Amino acid sequence: MKNRLEQIRKEKGIKQEELASALEVSRQTIGSLENGRYNPSILLAFKIAKYFGMSIEEIFIYEEEESR
């Protein structure tokens, strides 16, 4: 799943460490989310959206796979 987490975080001048602390996850988790190596749990996605005052859909981009 693609996301705009890194872009949004940088626009607001927040470091990965600060965001990780606020969300009670590791900095590595934030890095993995930003690099698309890890998809958040629904709970973490809600926490991130709430932290930034945005909707989940504004941060995370769900793309359905094409059926063959």
mmCIF file of the N, C-alpha and C atoms, coordinates in Angstrom:
data_MODEL
# 
_entry.id   MODEL 
# 
loop_
_atom_site.group_PDB 
_atom_site.id 
_atom_site.type_symbol 
_atom_site.label_atom_id 
_atom_site.label_alt_id 
_atom_site.label_comp_id 
_atom_site.label_asym_id 
_atom_site.label_entity_id 
_atom_site.label_seq_id 
_atom_site.pdbx_PDB_ins_code 
_atom_site.Cartn_x 
_atom_site.Cartn_y 
_atom_site.Cartn_z 
_atom_site.occupancy 
_atom_site.B_iso_or_equiv 
_atom_site.pdbx_formal_charge 
_atom_site.auth_seq_id 
_atom_site.auth_comp_id 
_atom_site.auth_asym_id 
_atom_site.auth_atom_id 
_atom_site.pdbx_PDB_model_num 
ATOM 1   N N  . MET A 1 1  ? 0.853  -1.174  0.000   1.00 0.00 ? 1  MET A N  1 
ATOM 2   C CA . MET A 1 1  ? 0.000  0.000   0.000   1.00 0.00 ? 1  MET A CA 1 
ATOM 3   C C  . MET A 1 1  ? 0.901  1.241   0.000   1.00 0.00 ? 1  MET A C  1 
ATOM 4   N N  . LYS A 1 2  ? 0.594  2.158   -0.878  1.00 0.00 ? 2  LYS A N  1 
ATOM 5   C CA . LYS A 1 2  ? 1.359  3.403   -0.924  1.00 0.00 ? 2  LYS A CA 1 
ATOM 6   C C  . LYS A 1 2  ? 0.847  4.344   0.169   1.00 0.00 ? 2  LYS A C  1 
ATOM 7   N N  . ASN A 1 3  ? 1.716  5.285   0.550   1.00 0.00 ? 3  ASN A N  1 
ATOM 8   C CA . ASN A 1 3  ? 1.278  6.273   1.530   1.00 0.00 ? 3  ASN A CA 1 
ATOM 9   C C  . ASN A 1 3  ? 2.048  7.572   1.356   1.00 0.00 ? 3  ASN A C  1 
ATOM 10  N N  . ARG A 1 4  ? 1.531  8.623   1.982   1.00 0.00 ? 4  ARG A N  1 
ATOM 11  C CA . ARG A 1 4  ? 2.137  9.952   1.923   1.00 0.00 ? 4  ARG A CA 1 
ATOM 12  C C  . ARG A 1 4  ? 2.732  10.326  3.283   1.00 0.00 ? 4  ARG A C  1 
ATOM 13  N N  . LEU A 1 5  ? 3.006  9.325   4.114   1.00 0.00 ? 5  LEU A N  1 
ATOM 14  C CA . LEU A 1 5  ? 3.435  9.583   5.481   1.00 0.00 ? 5  LEU A CA 1 
ATOM 15  C C  . LEU A 1 5  ? 4.703  10.428  5.543   1.00 0.00 ? 5  LEU A C  1 
ATOM 16  N N  . GLU A 1 6  ? 5.725  10.054  4.797   1.00 0.00 ? 6  GLU A N  1 
ATOM 17  C CA . GLU A 1 6  ? 6.985  10.798  4.831   1.00 0.00 ? 6  GLU A CA 1 
ATOM 18  C C  . GLU A 1 6  ? 6.784  12.246  4.388   1.00 0.00 ? 6  GLU A C  1 
ATOM 19  N N  . GLN A 1 7  ? 6.048  12.431  3.307   1.00 0.00 ? 7  GLN A N  1 
ATOM 20  C CA . GLN A 1 7  ? 5.774  13.775  2.786   1.00 0.00 ? 7  GLN A CA 1 
ATOM 21  C C  . GLN A 1 7  ? 5.051  14.628  3.832   1.00 0.00 ? 7  GLN A C  1 
ATOM 22  N N  . ILE A 1 8  ? 4.013  14.078  4.439   1.00 0.00 ? 8  ILE A N  1 
ATOM 23  C CA . ILE A 1 8  ? 3.220  14.812  5.434   1.00 0.00 ? 8  ILE A CA 1 
ATOM 24  C C  . ILE A 1 8  ? 4.072  15.132  6.665   1.00 0.00 ? 8  ILE A C  1 
ATOM 25  N N  . ARG A 1 9  ? 4.833  14.138  7.116   1.00 0.00 ? 9  ARG A N  1 
ATOM 26  C CA . ARG A 1 9  ? 5.671  14.319  8.304   1.00 0.00 ? 9  ARG A CA 1 
ATOM 27  C C  . ARG A 1 9  ? 6.693  15.432  8.074   1.00 0.00 ? 9  ARG A C  1 
ATOM 28  N N  . LYS A 1 10 ? 7.338  15.426  6.906   1.00 0.00 ? 10 LYS A N  1 
ATOM 29  C CA . LYS A 1 10 ? 8.358  16.442  6.598   1.00 0.00 ? 10 LYS A CA 1 
ATOM 30  C C  . LYS A 1 10 ? 7.732  17.829  6.450   1.00 0.00 ? 10 LYS A C  1 
ATOM 31  N N  . GLU A 1 11 ? 6.549  17.894  5.833   1.00 0.00 ? 11 GLU A N  1 
ATOM 32  C CA . GLU A 1 11 ? 5.849  19.184  5.682   1.00 0.00 ? 11 GLU A CA 1 
ATOM 33  C C  . GLU A 1 11 ? 5.570  19.816  7.038   1.00 0.00 ? 11 GLU A C  1 
ATOM 34  N N  . LYS A 1 12 ? 5.318  18.980  8.039   1.00 0.00 ? 12 LYS A N  1 
ATOM 35  C CA . LYS A 1 12 ? 4.985  19.478  9.379   1.00 0.00 ? 12 LYS A CA 1 
ATOM 36  C C  . LYS A 1 12 ? 6.222  19.615  10.261  1.00 0.00 ? 12 LYS A C  1 
ATOM 37  N N  . GLY A 1 13 ? 7.405  19.293  9.704   1.00 0.00 ? 13 GLY A N  1 
ATOM 38  C CA . GLY A 1 13 ? 8.653  19.449  10.429  1.00 0.00 ? 13 GLY A CA 1 
ATOM 39  C C  . GLY A 1 13 ? 8.808  18.504  11.611  1.00 0.00 ? 13 GLY A C  1 
ATOM 40  N N  . ILE A 1 14 ? 8.287  17.295  11.464  1.00 0.00 ? 14 ILE A N  1 
ATOM 41  C CA . ILE A 1 14 ? 8.332  16.302  12.540  1.00 0.00 ? 14 ILE A CA 1 
ATOM 42  C C  . ILE A 1 14 ? 9.366  15.239  12.187  1.00 0.00 ? 14 ILE A C  1 
ATOM 43  N N  . LYS A 1 15 ? 10.214 14.901  13.144  1.00 0.00 ? 15 LYS A N  1 
ATOM 44  C CA . LYS A 1 15 ? 11.222 13.868  12.931  1.00 0.00 ? 15 LYS A CA 1 
ATOM 45  C C  . LYS A 1 15 ? 10.584 12.491  13.125  1.00 0.00 ? 15 LYS A C  1 
ATOM 46  N N  . GLN A 1 16 ? 11.210 11.487  12.500  1.00 0.00 ? 16 GLN A N  1 
ATOM 47  C CA . GLN A 1 16 ? 10.716 10.113  12.651  1.00 0.00 ? 16 GLN A CA 1 
ATOM 48  C C  . GLN A 1 16 ? 10.644 9.732   14.133  1.00 0.00 ? 16 GLN A C  1 
ATOM 49  N N  . GLU A 1 17 ? 11.650 10.126  14.901  1.00 0.00 ? 17 GLU A N  1 
ATOM 50  C CA . GLU A 1 17 ? 11.699 9.791   16.329  1.00 0.00 ? 17 GLU A CA 1 
ATOM 51  C C  . GLU A 1 17 ? 10.512 10.390  17.082  1.00 0.00 ? 17 GLU A C  1 
ATOM 52  N N  . GLU A 1 18 ? 10.172 11.647  16.746  1.00 0.00 ? 18 GLU A N  1 
ATOM 53  C CA . GLU A 1 18 ? 9.047  12.322  17.409  1.00 0.00 ? 18 GLU A CA 1 
ATOM 54  C C  . GLU A 1 18 ? 7.732  11.616  17.111  1.00 0.00 ? 18 GLU A C  1 
ATOM 55  N N  . LEU A 1 19 ? 7.534  11.263  15.837  1.00 0.00 ? 19 LEU A N  1 
ATOM 56  C CA . LEU A 1 19 ? 6.306  10.593  15.437  1.00 0.00 ? 19 LEU A CA 1 
ATOM 57  C C  . LEU A 1 19 ? 6.222  9.217   16.089  1.00 0.00 ? 19 LEU A C  1 
ATOM 58  N N  . ALA A 1 20 ? 7.333  8.503   16.087  1.00 0.00 ? 20 ALA A N  1 
ATOM 59  C CA . ALA A 1 20 ? 7.368  7.171   16.702  1.00 0.00 ? 20 ALA A CA 1 
ATOM 60  C C  . ALA A 1 20 ? 6.996  7.247   18.178  1.00 0.00 ? 20 ALA A C  1 
ATOM 61  N N  . SER A 1 21 ? 7.550  8.210   18.872  1.00 0.00 ? 21 SER A N  1 
ATOM 62  C CA . SER A 1 21 ? 7.272  8.378   20.297  1.00 0.00 ? 21 SER A CA 1 
ATOM 63  C C  . SER A 1 21 ? 5.793  8.684   20.532  1.00 0.00 ? 21 SER A C  1 
ATOM 64  N N  . ALA A 1 22 ? 5.234  9.584   19.737  1.00 0.00 ? 22 ALA A N  1 
ATOM 65  C CA . ALA A 1 22 ? 3.827  9.971   19.884  1.00 0.00 ? 22 ALA A CA 1 
ATOM 66  C C  . ALA A 1 22 ? 2.894  8.792   19.622  1.00 0.00 ? 22 ALA A C  1 
ATOM 67  N N  . LEU A 1 23 ? 3.301  7.901   18.709  1.00 0.00 ? 23 LEU A N  1 
ATOM 68  C CA . LEU A 1 23 ? 2.456  6.765   18.326  1.00 0.00 ? 23 LEU A CA 1 
ATOM 69  C C  . LEU A 1 23 ? 2.786  5.502   19.112  1.00 0.00 ? 23 LEU A C  1 
ATOM 70  N N  . GLU A 1 24 ? 3.807  5.600   19.956  1.00 0.00 ? 24 GLU A N  1 
ATOM 71  C CA . GLU A 1 24 ? 4.258  4.460   20.772  1.00 0.00 ? 24 GLU A CA 1 
ATOM 72  C C  . GLU A 1 24 ? 4.695  3.276   19.918  1.00 0.00 ? 24 GLU A C  1 
ATOM 73  N N  . VAL A 1 25 ? 5.479  3.587   18.875  1.00 0.00 ? 25 VAL A N  1 
ATOM 74  C CA . VAL A 1 25 ? 6.099  2.557   18.034  1.00 0.00 ? 25 VAL A CA 1 
ATOM 75  C C  . VAL A 1 25 ? 7.578  2.917   17.897  1.00 0.00 ? 25 VAL A C  1 
ATOM 76  N N  . SER A 1 26 ? 8.360  2.042   17.274  1.00 0.00 ? 26 SER A N  1 
ATOM 77  C CA . SER A 1 26 ? 9.788  2.328   17.092  1.00 0.00 ? 26 SER A CA 1 
ATOM 78  C C  . SER A 1 26 ? 10.000 3.232   15.878  1.00 0.00 ? 26 SER A C  1 
ATOM 79  N N  . ARG A 1 27 ? 11.167 3.890   15.845  1.00 0.00 ? 27 ARG A N  1 
ATOM 80  C CA . ARG A 1 27 ? 11.522 4.711   14.696  1.00 0.00 ? 27 ARG A CA 1 
ATOM 81  C C  . ARG A 1 27 ? 11.633 3.825   13.462  1.00 0.00 ? 27 ARG A C  1 
ATOM 82  N N  . GLN A 1 28 ? 12.092 2.584   13.663  1.00 0.00 ? 28 GLN A N  1 
ATOM 83  C CA . GLN A 1 28 ? 12.200 1.646   12.546  1.00 0.00 ? 28 GLN A CA 1 
ATOM 84  C C  . GLN A 1 28 ? 10.833 1.351   11.928  1.00 0.00 ? 28 GLN A C  1 
ATOM 85  N N  . THR A 1 29 ? 9.798  1.298   12.763  1.00 0.00 ? 29 THR A N  1 
ATOM 86  C CA . THR A 1 29 ? 8.438  1.076   12.251  1.00 0.00 ? 29 THR A CA 1 
ATOM 87  C C  . THR A 1 29 ? 8.025  2.230   11.345  1.00 0.00 ? 29 THR A C  1 
ATOM 88  N N  . ILE A 1 30 ? 8.311  3.453   11.770  1.00 0.00 ? 30 ILE A N  1 
ATOM 89  C CA . ILE A 1 30 ? 7.981  4.628   10.944  1.00 0.00 ? 30 ILE A CA 1 
ATOM 90  C C  . ILE A 1 30 ? 8.741  4.566   9.623   1.00 0.00 ? 30 ILE A C  1 
ATOM 91  N N  . GLY A 1 31 ? 10.029 4.243   9.686   1.00 0.00 ? 31 GLY A N  1 
ATOM 92  C CA . GLY A 1 31 ? 10.835 4.125   8.466   1.00 0.00 ? 31 GLY A CA 1 
ATOM 93  C C  . GLY A 1 31 ? 10.291 3.067   7.523   1.00 0.00 ? 31 GLY A C  1 
ATOM 94  N N  . SER A 1 32 ? 9.896  1.929   8.081   1.00 0.00 ? 32 SER A N  1 
ATOM 95  C CA . SER A 1 32 ? 9.344  0.842   7.259   1.00 0.00 ? 32 SER A CA 1 
ATOM 96  C C  . SER A 1 32 ? 8.017  1.241   6.626   1.00 0.00 ? 32 SER A C  1 
ATOM 97  N N  . LEU A 1 33 ? 7.194  1.966   7.369   1.00 0.00 ? 33 LEU A N  1 
ATOM 98  C CA . LEU A 1 33 ? 5.924  2.456   6.821   1.00 0.00 ? 33 LEU A CA 1 
ATOM 99  C C  . LEU A 1 33 ? 6.200  3.406   5.652   1.00 0.00 ? 33 LEU A C  1 
ATOM 100 N N  . GLU A 1 34 ? 7.122  4.340   5.870   1.00 0.00 ? 34 GLU A N  1 
ATOM 101 C CA . GLU A 1 34 ? 7.421  5.345   4.846   1.00 0.00 ? 34 GLU A CA 1 
ATOM 102 C C  . GLU A 1 34 ? 8.001  4.716   3.581   1.00 0.00 ? 34 GLU A C  1 
ATOM 103 N N  . ASN A 1 35 ? 8.757  3.641   3.737   1.00 0.00 ? 35 ASN A N  1 
ATOM 104 C CA . ASN A 1 35 ? 9.379  2.981   2.591   1.00 0.00 ? 35 ASN A CA 1 
ATOM 105 C C  . ASN A 1 35 ? 8.484  1.934   1.954   1.00 0.00 ? 35 ASN A C  1 
ATOM 106 N N  . GLY A 1 36 ? 7.282  1.750   2.503   1.00 0.00 ? 36 GLY A N  1 
ATOM 107 C CA . GLY A 1 36 ? 6.341  0.796   1.935   1.00 0.00 ? 36 GLY A CA 1 
ATOM 108 C C  . GLY A 1 36 ? 6.677  -0.655  2.220   1.00 0.00 ? 36 GLY A C  1 
ATOM 109 N N  . ARG A 1 37 ? 7.583  -0.898  3.172   1.00 0.00 ? 37 ARG A N  1 
ATOM 110 C CA . ARG A 1 37 ? 7.942  -2.275  3.519   1.00 0.00 ? 37 ARG A CA 1 
ATOM 111 C C  . ARG A 1 37 ? 6.962  -2.885  4.522   1.00 0.00 ? 37 ARG A C  1 
ATOM 112 N N  . TYR A 1 38 ? 6.123  -2.025  5.093   1.00 0.00 ? 38 TYR A N  1 
ATOM 113 C CA . TYR A 1 38 ? 5.231  -2.470  6.159   1.00 0.00 ? 38 TYR A CA 1 
ATOM 114 C C  . TYR A 1 38 ? 3.903  -1.744  6.035   1.00 0.00 ? 38 TYR A C  1 
ATOM 115 N N  . ASN A 1 39 ? 2.803  -2.479  6.094   1.00 0.00 ? 39 ASN A N  1 
ATOM 116 C CA . ASN A 1 39 ? 1.482  -1.869  6.114   1.00 0.00 ? 39 ASN A CA 1 
ATOM 117 C C  . ASN A 1 39 ? 1.019  -1.806  7.563   1.00 0.00 ? 39 ASN A C  1 
ATOM 118 N N  . PRO A 1 40 ? 0.462  -0.673  7.978   1.00 0.00 ? 40 PRO A N  1 
ATOM 119 C CA . PRO A 1 40 ? 0.068  -0.535  9.377   1.00 0.00 ? 40 PRO A CA 1 
ATOM 120 C C  . PRO A 1 40 ? -1.178 -1.356  9.719   1.00 0.00 ? 40 PRO A C  1 
ATOM 121 N N  . SER A 1 41 ? -1.292 -1.698  10.980  1.00 0.00 ? 41 SER A N  1 
ATOM 122 C CA . SER A 1 41 ? -2.549 -2.280  11.450  1.00 0.00 ? 41 SER A CA 1 
ATOM 123 C C  . SER A 1 41 ? -3.603 -1.182  11.334  1.00 0.00 ? 41 SER A C  1 
ATOM 124 N N  . ILE A 1 42 ? -4.851 -1.559  11.366  1.00 0.00 ? 42 ILE A N  1 
ATOM 125 C CA . ILE A 1 42 ? -5.921 -0.559  11.279  1.00 0.00 ? 42 ILE A CA 1 
ATOM 126 C C  . ILE A 1 42 ? -5.839 0.398   12.466  1.00 0.00 ? 42 ILE A C  1 
ATOM 127 N N  . LEU A 1 43 ? -5.471 -0.116  13.630  1.00 0.00 ? 43 LEU A N  1 
ATOM 128 C CA . LEU A 1 43 ? -5.337 0.724   14.818  1.00 0.00 ? 43 LEU A CA 1 
ATOM 129 C C  . LEU A 1 43 ? -4.233 1.761   14.630  1.00 0.00 ? 43 LEU A C  1 
ATOM 130 N N  . LEU A 1 44 ? -3.081 1.323   14.109  1.00 0.00 ? 44 LEU A N  1 
ATOM 131 C CA . LEU A 1 44 ? -1.983 2.261   13.883  1.00 0.00 ? 44 LEU A CA 1 
ATOM 132 C C  . LEU A 1 44 ? -2.352 3.281   12.809  1.00 0.00 ? 44 LEU A C  1 
ATOM 133 N N  . ALA A 1 45 ? -3.038 2.855   11.775  1.00 0.00 ? 45 ALA A N  1 
ATOM 134 C CA . ALA A 1 45 ? -3.472 3.779   10.718  1.00 0.00 ? 45 ALA A CA 1 
ATOM 135 C C  . ALA A 1 45 ? -4.382 4.866   11.302  1.00 0.00 ? 45 ALA A C  1 
ATOM 136 N N  . PHE A 1 46 ? -5.300 4.476   12.201  1.00 0.00 ? 46 PHE A N  1 
ATOM 137 C CA . PHE A 1 46 ? -6.175 5.457   12.848  1.00 0.00 ? 46 PHE A CA 1 
ATOM 138 C C  . PHE A 1 46 ? -5.371 6.409   13.729  1.00 0.00 ? 46 PHE A C  1 
ATOM 139 N N  . LYS A 1 47 ? -4.389 5.876   14.458  1.00 0.00 ? 47 LYS A N  1 
ATOM 140 C CA . LYS A 1 47 ? -3.561 6.722   15.331  1.00 0.00 ? 47 LYS A CA 1 
ATOM 141 C C  . LYS A 1 47 ? -2.783 7.753   14.518  1.00 0.00 ? 47 LYS A C  1 
ATOM 142 N N  . ILE A 1 48 ? -2.233 7.310   13.380  1.00 0.00 ? 48 ILE A N  1 
ATOM 143 C CA . ILE A 1 48 ? -1.484 8.222   12.511  1.00 0.00 ? 48 ILE A CA 1 
ATOM 144 C C  . ILE A 1 48 ? -2.400 9.312   11.972  1.00 0.00 ? 48 ILE A C  1 
ATOM 145 N N  . ALA A 1 49 ? -3.563 8.921   11.477  1.00 0.00 ? 49 ALA A N  1 
ATOM 146 C CA . ALA A 1 49 ? -4.519 9.890   10.936  1.00 0.00 ? 49 ALA A CA 1 
ATOM 147 C C  . ALA A 1 49 ? -4.943 10.886  12.004  1.00 0.00 ? 49 ALA A C  1 
ATOM 148 N N  . LYS A 1 50 ? -5.225 10.402  13.208  1.00 0.00 ? 50 LYS A N  1 
ATOM 149 C CA . LYS A 1 50 ? -5.642 11.282  14.300  1.00 0.00 ? 50 LYS A CA 1 
ATOM 150 C C  . LYS A 1 50 ? -4.517 12.249  14.672  1.00 0.00 ? 50 LYS A C  1 
ATOM 151 N N  . TYR A 1 51 ? -3.289 11.736  14.730  1.00 0.00 ? 51 TYR A N  1 
ATOM 152 C CA . TYR A 1 51 ? -2.130 12.565  15.066  1.00 0.00 ? 51 TYR A CA 1 
ATOM 153 C C  . TYR A 1 51 ? -2.013 13.757  14.112  1.00 0.00 ? 51 TYR A C  1 
ATOM 154 N N  . PHE A 1 52 ? -2.209 13.513  12.824  1.00 0.00 ? 52 PHE A N  1 
ATOM 155 C CA . PHE A 1 52 ? -2.081 14.576  11.822  1.00 0.00 ? 52 PHE A CA 1 
ATOM 156 C C  . PHE A 1 52 ? -3.388 15.323  11.567  1.00 0.00 ? 52 PHE A C  1 
ATOM 157 N N  . GLY A 1 53 ? -4.481 14.897  12.186  1.00 0.00 ? 53 GLY A N  1 
ATOM 158 C CA . GLY A 1 53 ? -5.771 15.547  11.964  1.00 0.00 ? 53 GLY A CA 1 
ATOM 159 C C  . GLY A 1 53 ? -6.283 15.351  10.544  1.00 0.00 ? 53 GLY A C  1 
ATOM 160 N N  . MET A 1 54 ? -6.020 14.182  9.999   1.00 0.00 ? 54 MET A N  1 
ATOM 161 C CA . MET A 1 54 ? -6.409 13.871  8.627   1.00 0.00 ? 54 MET A CA 1 
ATOM 162 C C  . MET A 1 54 ? -7.195 12.568  8.617   1.00 0.00 ? 54 MET A C  1 
ATOM 163 N N  . SER A 1 55 ? -7.768 12.259  7.458   1.00 0.00 ? 55 SER A N  1 
ATOM 164 C CA . SER A 1 55 ? -8.435 10.959  7.319   1.00 0.00 ? 55 SER A CA 1 
ATOM 165 C C  . SER A 1 55 ? -7.394 9.925   6.897   1.00 0.00 ? 55 SER A C  1 
ATOM 166 N N  . ILE A 1 56 ? -7.682 8.673   7.156   1.00 0.00 ? 56 ILE A N  1 
ATOM 167 C CA . ILE A 1 56 ? -6.778 7.591   6.752   1.00 0.00 ? 56 ILE A CA 1 
ATOM 168 C C  . ILE A 1 56 ? -6.545 7.650   5.243   1.00 0.00 ? 56 ILE A C  1 
ATOM 169 N N  . GLU A 1 57 ? -7.606 7.926   4.483   1.00 0.00 ? 57 GLU A N  1 
ATOM 170 C CA . GLU A 1 57 ? -7.502 7.951   3.020   1.00 0.00 ? 57 GLU A CA 1 
ATOM 171 C C  . GLU A 1 57 ? -6.596 9.067   2.506   1.00 0.00 ? 57 GLU A C  1 
ATOM 172 N N  . GLU A 1 58 ? -6.419 10.128  3.304   1.00 0.00 ? 58 GLU A N  1 
ATOM 173 C CA . GLU A 1 58 ? -5.530 11.219  2.891   1.00 0.00 ? 58 GLU A CA 1 
ATOM 174 C C  . GLU A 1 58 ? -4.064 10.820  3.037   1.00 0.00 ? 58 GLU A C  1 
ATOM 175 N N  . ILE A 1 59 ? -3.793 9.835   3.871   1.00 0.00 ? 59 ILE A N  1 
ATOM 176 C CA . ILE A 1 59 ? -2.414 9.420   4.137   1.00 0.00 ? 59 ILE A CA 1 
ATOM 177 C C  . ILE A 1 59 ? -2.061 8.135   3.398   1.00 0.00 ? 59 ILE A C  1 
ATOM 178 N N  . PHE A 1 60 ? -2.971 7.163   3.444   1.00 0.00 ? 60 PHE A N  1 
ATOM 179 C CA . PHE A 1 60 ? -2.717 5.854   2.849   1.00 0.00 ? 60 PHE A CA 1 
ATOM 180 C C  . PHE A 1 60 ? -3.530 5.689   1.578   1.00 0.00 ? 60 PHE A C  1 
ATOM 181 N N  . ILE A 1 61 ? -2.869 5.244   0.524   1.00 0.00 ? 61 ILE A N  1 
ATOM 182 C CA . ILE A 1 61 ? -3.509 5.092   -0.783  1.00 0.00 ? 61 ILE A CA 1 
ATOM 183 C C  . ILE A 1 61 ? -3.699 3.614   -1.071  1.00 0.00 ? 61 ILE A C  1 
ATOM 184 N N  . TYR A 1 62 ? -4.944 3.190   -1.054  1.00 0.00 ? 62 TYR A N  1 
ATOM 185 C CA . TYR A 1 62 ? -5.255 1.781   -1.337  1.00 0.00 ? 62 TYR A CA 1 
ATOM 186 C C  . TYR A 1 62 ? -5.474 1.616   -2.826  1.00 0.00 ? 62 TYR A C  1 
ATOM 187 N N  . GLU A 1 63 ? -4.732 0.696   -3.414  1.00 0.00 ? 63 GLU A N  1 
ATOM 188 C CA . GLU A 1 63 ? -4.903 0.404   -4.831  1.00 0.00 ? 63 GLU A CA 1 
ATOM 189 C C  . GLU A 1 63 ? -5.285 -1.063  -4.973  1.00 0.00 ? 63 GLU A C  1 
ATOM 190 N N  . GLU A 1 64 ? -6.434 -1.305  -5.539  1.00 0.00 ? 64 GLU A N  1 
ATOM 191 C CA . GLU A 1 64 ? -6.856 -2.692  -5.741  1.00 0.00 ? 64 GLU A CA 1 
ATOM 192 C C  . GLU A 1 64 ? -6.004 -3.317  -6.831  1.00 0.00 ? 64 GLU A C  1 
ATOM 193 N N  . GLU A 1 65 ? -5.637 -4.559  -6.607  1.00 0.00 ? 65 GLU A N  1 
ATOM 194 C CA . GLU A 1 65 ? -4.881 -5.271  -7.627  1.00 0.00 ? 65 GLU A CA 1 
ATOM 195 C C  . GLU A 1 65 ? -5.820 -5.634  -8.761  1.00 0.00 ? 65 GLU A C  1 
ATOM 196 N N  . GLU A 1 66 ? -5.288 -5.570  -9.961  1.00 0.00 ? 66 GLU A N  1 
ATOM 197 C CA . GLU A 1 66 ? -6.106 -5.917  -11.123 1.00 0.00 ? 66 GLU A CA 1 
ATOM 198 C C  . GLU A 1 66 ? -6.350 -7.420  -11.115 1.00 0.00 ? 66 GLU A C  1 
ATOM 199 N N  . SER A 1 67 ? -7.611 -7.790  -11.278 1.00 0.00 ? 67 SER A N  1 
ATOM 200 C CA . SER A 1 67 ? -7.913 -9.223  -11.347 1.00 0.00 ? 67 SER A CA 1 
ATOM 201 C C  . SER A 1 67 ? -7.634 -9.711  -12.763 1.00 0.00 ? 67 SER A C  1 
ATOM 202 N N  . ARG A 1 68 ? -7.143 -10.928 -12.845 1.00 0.00 ? 68 ARG A N  1 
ATOM 203 C CA . ARG A 1 68 ? -6.746 -11.450 -14.162 1.00 0.00 ? 68 ARG A CA 1 
ATOM 204 C C  . ARG A 1 68 ? -7.704 -12.484 -14.643 1.00 0.00 ? 68 ARG A C  1 
# 
